Amino acid sequence: MRTVKSKNELIENFKIIDEMLSSKKDPEYTYALNLIKNGTCFVVFQSDNDTYKFYPSRFIGYFQNTMDKHENNSDKDGRITNSAINEILGCKPQSNADLECKYKSYCEQLGFTANAKGTFGVQRKFWNFI
């Protein structure tokens, strides 16, 4: 699968995750929750009402991704999607104590407790989507 090439393509993938969450229909709903729960690198979007949402790079980094496409992508790799997102946003993800706290609150809003670390025990990192 090709990776995203623009902020607009990232936004389209934000909407896909948002739809999976808002539908509350399984298996998509649980799948989206697990992407967020198990992610390591996230693009952070702050809405006008000061709400923060966290989008896992390994999913949103692929063009027009869906649950089915993601599950059937045997070559998916967070290093590839992170590079694509770095290019679009002009920076690498960084550890950030404030965003880590906001991530944990977001997880609580979604109904689960955040893992202590990301996948493989790695510290979570974030990009701010501006």
C-alpha positions as CSV (number, residue, x, y, z in Angstrom):
1,M,0.0,0.0,0.0
2,R,1.2,3.5,-0.7
3,T,1.7,5.9,2.2
4,V,0.0,9.2,2.7
5,K,1.4,12.2,0.8
6,S,-0.4,15.2,2.3
7,K,-2.2,16.7,5.3
8,N,-5.5,16.2,3.5
9,E,-4.8,12.5,3.2
10,L,-4.0,12.3,6.9
11,I,-7.3,14.1,7.6
12,E,-9.2,11.6,5.5
13,N,-7.7,8.8,7.7
14,F,-8.6,10.7,10.9
15,K,-12.2,10.6,9.6
16,I,-12.0,6.9,9.1
17,I,-10.9,6.2,12.7
18,D,-13.5,8.7,13.9
19,E,-16.2,6.9,12.0
20,M,-15.1,3.6,13.4
21,L,-15.3,5.0,16.9
22,S,-18.5,6.9,16.6
23,S,-20.4,4.0,15.0
24,K,-19.7,1.8,18.0
25,K,-20.3,-1.2,15.7
26,D,-18.1,-4.1,15.9
27,P,-15.7,-5.3,14.7
28,E,-14.6,-1.8,13.5
29,Y,-15.2,-0.2,16.9
30,T,-13.1,-2.6,18.9
31,Y,-10.5,-2.6,16.1
32,A,-10.1,1.2,16.4
33,L,-9.9,1.1,20.2
34,N,-7.2,-1.5,19.9
35,L,-5.2,0.6,17.4
36,I,-5.3,3.5,19.9
37,K,-4.6,1.3,22.9
38,N,-1.6,-0.5,21.3
39,G,-0.1,2.4,19.4
40,T,3.3,3.9,20.0
41,C,3.4,7.0,17.7
42,F,0.4,9.2,17.3
43,V,-0.6,12.3,15.3
44,V,-2.4,14.5,17.8
45,F,-5.3,16.7,16.6
46,Q,-6.7,19.4,18.8
47,S,-10.2,20.6,17.9
48,D,-11.6,24.0,18.4
49,N,-13.2,23.0,21.7
50,D,-9.8,22.0,23.1
51,T,-10.5,18.3,22.7
52,Y,-7.5,16.2,21.8
53,K,-7.7,13.1,19.6
54,F,-4.8,10.6,19.0
55,Y,-4.4,8.8,15.7
56,P,-2.0,5.9,15.5
57,S,0.7,6.4,12.8
58,R,0.9,2.8,11.6
59,F,-2.8,3.0,10.5
60,I,-3.2,6.6,9.3
61,G,0.1,6.6,7.5
62,Y,-1.4,4.4,4.7
63,F,-3.5,6.1,2.0
64,Q,-7.3,5.6,2.4
65,N,-6.8,2.9,5.0
66,T,-9.6,0.8,6.3
67,M,-9.7,-2.1,8.8
68,D,-9.8,-4.6,6.0
69,K,-7.0,-3.0,4.0
70,H,-4.9,-2.8,7.2
71,E,-5.5,-6.4,8.2
72,N,-4.6,-7.6,4.7
73,N,-1.5,-5.4,4.4
74,S,1.3,-8.0,5.2
75,D,3.9,-5.3,4.6
76,K,2.6,-2.7,7.2
77,D,5.4,-1.1,9.1
78,G,5.3,1.8,11.5
79,R,8.8,2.9,10.4
80,I,7.5,3.4,6.8
81,T,4.4,5.3,7.9
82,N,6.4,7.4,10.4
83,S,8.8,8.5,7.6
84,A,5.8,9.5,5.5
85,I,4.3,11.5,8.3
86,N,7.6,13.1,9.2
87,E,7.8,14.3,5.6
88,I,4.3,15.8,5.7
89,L,4.6,17.4,9.1
90,G,8.2,18.4,8.8
91,C,9.3,16.9,12.0
92,K,9.8,13.6,13.9
93,P,7.5,12.5,16.7
94,Q,8.7,13.4,20.2
95,S,8.0,12.2,23.7
96,N,5.9,14.8,25.5
97,A,4.7,14.5,29.1
98,D,1.7,16.8,28.6
99,L,0.5,14.9,25.5
100,E,1.1,11.6,27.3
101,C,-1.2,12.8,30.0
102,K,-3.8,14.0,27.4
103,Y,-3.5,10.6,25.7
104,K,-4.3,8.8,28.9
105,S,-7.3,11.0,29.4
106,Y,-8.4,10.3,25.8
107,C,-8.2,6.6,26.5
108,E,-10.3,7.0,29.6
109,Q,-12.9,8.9,27.5
110,L,-12.9,5.9,25.2
111,G,-13.5,3.5,28.1
112,F,-10.2,1.9,28.7
113,T,-7.0,2.5,30.7
114,A,-3.9,3.3,28.7
115,N,-1.1,0.8,28.7
116,A,2.0,2.0,30.6
117,K,4.0,2.1,27.3
118,G,3.4,1.6,23.6
119,T,3.9,-1.6,21.8
120,F,7.0,-3.6,22.8
121,G,7.3,-1.4,25.9
122,V,8.4,1.6,23.9
123,Q,7.8,5.2,25.1
124,R,4.9,6.8,23.2
125,K,5.8,9.7,20.8
126,F,3.6,12.4,19.3
127,W,3.4,14.8,16.4
128,N,1.2,17.9,16.8
129,F,-1.0,18.3,13.7
130,I,-1.1,22.0,12.9
